[in-house]
Amino acid sequence: MPSDIGILLRGKSLEKLPQIADKFDDCYIVNNFEQEIEMFGEHIKEKNIVQFANSMLKPTPLKKDQYKRFNIDIVQFSFTKAMYKRKKDLIKFYKGLGVKNIRYLDSNYEAISRSISNTGVCCIFYVSEFIKPKRIWMVGLEFYRENYLVKKNYSHQLNKTKKIGLIDSFIDIVKKYPHIEYNLITYYKKLPKIDNLNILEI
């Protein structure tokens, strides 16, 4: 297993990716990264990239040529097989884009998947629980307190209660895995101090 994993989310702080891009050789991009991968592709094109995705066929997938150019042949879903009814359609769609390896969460983690209201935070849980690296390097996580770096043609904003729950979910994950060092670049400034969480200077 790799010692260092990068998790690239789509918040405004993603613009600071060059500061940590040399820290990892394996990384996860979250959901629709179509424009972002063109902006920062030079920093990750030589890395092993996995797309961590939700169940939306639009707009989550990348373009077919992007999967090829960046050698992305694994899509890891944020849900279990039992949670999605149209599995054949989903597999056919991604296979048509050139994705060779499609993975679901283990069935034992359905409750956790449903409890985390954000694909990015679910990705952090997945990497912590299954990959178990020594260090995780995260950028672009603002907990919906800042806009996405790239404006999308759709809107997904959580209400205040769910925003608070999202931050709590992140904190719970960090505390659950004290042996992992979490390194985060974010414009959100109100996270509590946790021994294994480093908020990196921007």
Long-range contacts (C-beta under 8 A, 24 or more apart in sequence): 1-131, 1-132, 1-133, 2-26, 2-131, 2-133, 3-133, 3-134, 3-135, 4-133, 4-134, 4-135, 4-136, 4-137, 5-127, 5-131, 5-133, 5-135, 5-136, 5-137, 6-44, 6-47, 6-136, 6-137, 6-138, 6-139, 7-52, 7-120, 7-123, 7-124, 7-127, 7-136, 7-137, 7-138, 7-139, 8-33, 8-36, 8-40, 8-44, 8-139, 8-140, 9-120, 9-123, 9-138, 9-139, 9-140, 9-141, 10-36, 10-120, 10-140, 10-148, 10-149, 10-150, 11-140, 11-141, 11-142, 11-146, 11-147, 11-148, 11-149, 11-186, 11-187, 12-140, 12-142, 12-146, 12-147, 12-148, 12-149, 12-187, 13-139, 13-140, 13-141, 13-142, 13-146, 13-149, 13-185, 13-186, 13-187, 13-202, 14-40, 14-139, 14-140, 14-149, 15-149, 16-139, 16-185, 16-202, 17-43, 17-44, 17-139, 17-140, 18-43, 19-139, 19-185, 19-200, 19-202, 20-137, 20-139, 20-183, 20-185, 20-200, 23-135, 23-137, 23-183, 24-135, 24-137, 26-50, 28-52, 28-76, 28-123, 28-127, 30-119, 30-120, 30-123, 30-140, 31-56, 31-60, 31-119, 31-120, 32-59, 32-60, 32-61, 32-62, 32-152, 33-62, 34-59, 34-62, 34-63, 34-66, 35-150, 36-149, 36-150, 37-62, 37-66, 37-70, 38-66, 39-150, 41-69, 41-70, 44-70, 45-69, 45-70, 50-74, 50-75, 50-76, 51-75, 51-76, 52-76, 52-77, 52-78, 52-119, 52-120, 52-122, 52-123, 52-126, 53-77, 53-78, 53-119, 54-78, 54-79, 54-119, 55-79, 55-83, 55-84, 55-90, 57-89, 57-90, 57-93, 59-152, 59-153, 59-154, 61-93, 61-94, 61-97, 62-97, 63-97, 64-96, 64-97, 64-98, 67-97, 67-98, 67-99, 68-98, 72-99, 73-98, 73-99, 73-100, 73-101, 74-99, 74-100, 74-101, 74-102, 74-103, 75-99, 75-101, 75-102, 75-103, 76-103, 76-126, 77-102, 77-103, 77-104, 77-105, 78-105, 78-113, 78-119, 78-122, 78-123, 78-126, 79-104, 79-105, 79-110, 79-113, 80-104, 80-105, 80-106, 80-107, 80-109, 80-110, 80-113, 81-107, 82-107, 82-110, 83-110, 83-113, 83-114, 115-169, 116-166, 116-169, 117-158, 117-162, 117-165, 117-166, 117-169, 118-158, 118-166, 118-169, 121-166, 121-169, 121-170, 121-173, 124-170, 124-173, 125-169, 125-173, 128-173, 128-176, 128-177, 128-180, 129-177, 132-180, 133-180, 134-179, 134-180, 134-181, 135-180, 135-181, 135-182, 135-183, 136-180, 136-181, 136-182, 136-183, 137-183, 138-182, 138-183, 138-184, 138-185, 138-186, 139-184, 139-185, 139-186, 140-185, 141-170, 141-184, 141-186, 141-188, 142-186, 142-187, 142-188, 143-167, 143-170, 143-188, 145-187, 145-188, 146-187, 146-188, 167-191
